[in-house]
Amino acid sequence: MDSAPQPGTGPAERARKHRNRTLTIGATMAVVAGLAVGGVVLVDAQSGGQAAAASDPEPGGSRAAAPQPAGSMAGDPAASGTKTSGHFVTGADGVQTWKGTLGRNHTTHPVTYPMEPPVGGDHHPVWQNCNGDVYPKPVANVHAVHALEHGAVWVTYTSKASKADVDALAAKVRKTPYTLMSPVEDQKDPLMLSAWAHQRTVTSAADPAVDAFLGRFVQGPQTPEPGATCSGGVTR
């Protein structure tokens, strides 16, 4: 006598199990495919974001500036190449005016100026204090030129100037904001006054040209940065 079919082993049950296995395999393949596509989309989105960050223009249509190498500045000779060139033209009043180009870049590199004392050109980012400051020792040209850019007048003298004149000029400078004073042994005359793009020699502290020069050029129309401070800079 044939034995009765065992539960779960009949044709119908076998068909049901086959169908379930097929559905399970199909679902697994769909999940794997979805993960793969999602990974591709994620990687592509990340790559696209990086590309956008590197190449998208800043608001207003300009691109962000590339970072400068450590220790460099926009005004460094390697970056700008700006050079001071030209010559002085002497007016009827004895004031010499620079005709030509005066660089205004900030740089931490040494700068060679075509005149002494300099009346402009590339200079250090930090200015020399010039609120009536009197320096008994020479100051760095690159700091003093920055003070001229702020509208200061620089009073300079050599060892040939008399002590009386030096003392009288120092007293005048101390009472005059936007001025500074220091020795410059290499200048051509014992007593000189300098502003941005202007310079003159005076014969003594009592020379009327001293007050005339100060009145005209302290924060005068030649000032590239009127109102810029004369404090908070180099103090020696």
C-alpha atoms as one frame of an Amber mdcrd trajectory, in Angstrom:
protein
   0.000   0.000   0.000   1.459   3.385  -0.968   2.268   5.601   1.985   0.471
   8.956   2.270   2.462  12.021   1.178   4.367  13.718   4.038   3.189  17.233
   4.971   5.080  19.937   3.036   6.336  17.562   0.331   3.547  17.662  -2.166
   3.752  19.288  -5.603   1.854  22.365  -4.428   4.157  22.880  -1.470   7.257
  22.462  -3.624   5.937  25.059  -6.082   5.249  27.484  -3.229   8.801  27.130
  -1.856  10.288  27.599  -5.328   8.272  30.755  -5.795   9.359  32.141  -2.408
  13.027  31.439  -3.183  12.691  33.266  -6.502  11.068  36.267  -4.826  13.762
  36.351  -2.108  16.606  36.246  -4.627  14.985  38.987  -6.713  14.496  41.210
  -3.683  18.116  40.709  -2.584  19.417  41.609  -6.045  17.259  44.737  -6.050
  18.662  45.855  -2.675  22.261  45.261  -3.812  21.637  47.164  -7.040  20.071
  50.004  -5.097  23.038  50.232  -2.748  25.434  50.254  -5.671  23.525  53.024
  -7.452  23.245  55.003  -4.221  26.993  54.735  -3.680  27.691  55.970  -7.181
  25.281  58.874  -6.713  26.867  59.737  -3.350  30.416  59.669  -4.722  29.363
  61.697  -7.740  27.615  64.248  -5.538  30.672  64.571  -3.333  32.969  64.960
  -6.340  30.651  67.538  -7.828  30.612  69.490  -4.558  34.392  69.542  -4.436
  34.604  70.726  -8.022  32.060  73.430  -7.305  34.013  74.613  -4.283  37.177
  74.856  -6.362  35.722  76.554  -9.422  32.463  78.318  -8.588  32.815  82.115
  -8.740  32.280  84.207  -5.643  29.119  86.365  -5.405  29.338  89.125  -7.958
  31.042  86.912 -10.526  34.620  86.995  -9.228  36.568  83.929  -8.295  38.015
  83.500  -4.839  41.695  84.370  -4.705  44.113  81.480  -4.482  45.804  81.217
  -1.089  49.192  82.958  -0.940  52.214  80.859   0.020  53.197  81.176   3.664
  55.197  84.350   4.277  54.268  86.011   0.981  52.130  89.101   0.479  50.264
  90.584  -2.426  52.802  93.391  -2.580  55.933  91.265  -2.579  58.204  91.900
  -5.574  57.697  88.339  -6.748  53.950  88.914  -6.776  53.622  92.490  -8.025
  56.772  93.631  -9.779  55.838  97.282  -9.120  58.852  99.590  -9.331  59.290
 103.241  -8.405  60.575 105.282 -11.318  60.714 108.918 -12.312  62.497 112.098
 -11.251  62.098 115.238  -9.168  60.913 118.522 -10.629  61.711 121.582  -8.512
  59.063 124.285  -8.244  59.554 128.022  -7.829  58.957 127.626  -4.097  61.835
 125.159  -3.781  59.615 122.123  -3.261  60.630 119.100  -5.303  57.766 117.029
  -6.692  58.259 113.457  -7.862  57.115 112.965 -11.436  56.732 109.302 -12.231
  55.558 106.152 -10.515  55.521 105.521  -6.767  54.587 101.973  -5.822  52.157
 101.510  -2.951  52.334  97.774  -2.383  52.916  96.277   1.033  55.948  94.009
   1.219  58.125  92.347   3.820  61.056  92.257   1.388  63.823  94.894   1.355
  63.020  97.902  -0.848  65.562 100.094  -2.642  64.414 103.682  -3.169  65.790
 106.069  -5.815  65.903 109.004  -3.403  67.030 109.586   0.188  64.960 110.045
   2.219  62.326 108.255   0.129  59.075 110.064  -0.675  57.047 106.994  -1.618
  57.212 103.513  -3.032  56.441 100.002  -1.854  56.691  99.734   1.908  56.221
  97.547   4.960  52.643  96.783   6.072  53.334  98.475   9.431  53.909 102.227
   9.508  56.230 104.275  11.695  54.341 106.085  14.433  53.978 109.703  13.348
  51.952 111.588  15.941  54.715 114.082  16.647  57.199 111.283  17.278  60.891
 112.212  17.500  63.343 109.345  17.052  66.961 109.846  18.187  68.140 106.992
  15.958  67.494 106.204  12.266  64.222 104.479  11.445  63.614 101.981   8.661
  62.660 103.642   5.373  59.992 101.012   4.680  58.104 102.029   7.843  58.602
 105.770   7.373  57.293 105.625   3.799  54.118 104.002   5.089  53.731 106.964
   7.453  54.027 109.319   4.468  51.234 107.359   2.799  49.083 108.228   5.816
  49.765 111.925   5.265  52.707 112.509   7.590  55.634 114.865   7.062  59.048
 113.404   7.880  61.672 115.838   9.221  65.217 114.527   8.792  68.715 115.749
   9.551  72.379 114.748   9.358  75.279 115.169  11.752  76.078 118.452   9.957
  72.900 120.083  11.284  73.391 122.274  14.348  72.111 121.039  17.689  70.053
 124.210  18.037  68.237 123.537  14.769  67.675 119.879  15.621  66.268 120.768
  19.036  64.001 123.498  17.623  62.649 121.210  14.897  62.110 118.417  17.427
  60.044 120.783  19.587  57.936 121.752  16.571  57.399 118.115  15.559  56.288
 117.120  19.064  53.511 119.721  18.828  52.399 118.678  15.326  50.302 115.544
  14.758  51.109 113.582  11.592  54.808 114.390  11.740  57.903 112.402  12.680
  61.597 113.191  12.911  64.748 111.103  12.714  68.386 111.308  11.563  69.191
 110.257   7.973  72.926 110.532   7.487  72.874 109.725   3.743  70.634 112.594
   2.655  72.176 115.335   0.540  71.499 118.319   2.849  71.654 118.765   6.638
  67.937 119.541   7.060  65.174 118.132   4.845  61.386 117.744   4.908  59.574
 114.949   3.073  55.948 114.132   2.304  54.445 111.640  -0.142  55.888 112.606
  -3.576  57.280 115.913  -2.228  60.518 117.027  -0.596  62.537 120.110   0.131
  65.677 121.346   1.862  65.490 124.017   4.559  68.343 126.162   5.814  67.432
 126.167   9.504  64.629 125.558  11.960  63.691 129.244  11.573  63.390 128.996
   7.768  59.819 130.091   6.831  59.749 127.149   4.444  59.393 124.800   7.426
  55.976 126.100   8.449  54.936 126.476   4.807  55.782 122.833   4.070  54.050
 121.561   7.195  50.973 123.650   6.516  50.732 122.394   2.946  51.576 118.718
   3.318  50.523 117.510   6.787  47.433 115.514   5.754  47.620 117.503   2.530
  46.028 116.765  -0.849  48.960 114.526  -1.806  47.997 112.002   0.920  47.148
 108.611  -0.618  45.292 107.498   2.540  43.853 110.596   4.237  42.714 110.015
   7.786  44.707 106.797   8.233  46.143 106.514  11.724  49.624 107.565  12.796
  49.571 105.522  15.997  49.698 101.780  16.677  52.728 101.266  14.426  56.471
 100.911  14.931  57.732 102.925  17.882  61.505 102.808  17.426
